Amino acid sequence: MKEVLTKSFWQGVRRTFTEARQDPPVQDANSQPAAEAKPDDPAPADVPPPIDPTP
């Protein structure tokens, strides 16, 4: 736990955060951006159907 209190640890955290903000996100070949998702696509089997809020 002592390493969390060191200045070099927080400098590394800042460097990692800054690099992540500057680099473009890496896209997986299997991932699909939300804008291109089609509402007709069936939900995966492990996702329960939406709950109808009307009584």
C-alpha positions in Angstrom: 0.0 0.0 0.0 3.0 2.3 0.6 3.6 2.5 -3.2 0.3 4.4 -3.6 1.7 7.3 -1.6 4.9 7.7 -3.7 5.2 10.6 -6.1 6.5 8.3 -8.9 3.4 6.2 -8.6 1.1 9.2 -9.2 3.4 10.4 -12.0 2.9 7.1 -13.7 -0.9 7.3 -13.2 -0.9 10.8 -14.8 1.3 9.6 -17.7 -1.0 6.7 -18.4 -4.1 8.8 -18.2 -2.6 11.5 -20.5 -1.6 8.8 -23.1 -5.0 7.2 -23.0 -6.7 10.6 -23.7 -4.4 11.4 -26.6 -4.5 8.0 -28.3 -7.5 7.0 -30.4 -9.5 4.2 -29.0 -8.7 0.7 -30.2 -11.6 -1.0 -31.8 -12.1 -4.7 -31.7 -12.8 -6.4 -35.1 -15.9 -8.0 -33.5 -17.2 -4.8 -31.9 -19.9 -2.7 -33.5 -20.3 1.0 -32.7 -23.6 1.9 -31.1 -24.5 4.2 -34.0 -24.4 1.3 -36.4 -26.3 -1.1 -34.1 -29.6 -2.1 -35.6 -32.7 -2.3 -33.4 -33.9 -5.4 -35.4 -30.9 -7.4 -34.1 -32.0 -10.0 -31.6 -30.7 -9.7 -28.0 -28.1 -12.3 -26.9 -29.6 -15.3 -25.1 -28.2 -14.2 -21.7 -29.9 -10.8 -21.8 -33.5 -10.9 -20.3 -36.2 -9.1 -22.3 -37.0 -5.5 -21.3 -39.6 -5.0 -18.6 -42.8 -3.3 -19.6 -43.3 -0.4 -17.2 -47.1 -0.3 -17.8 -49.2 -2.2 -15.2 
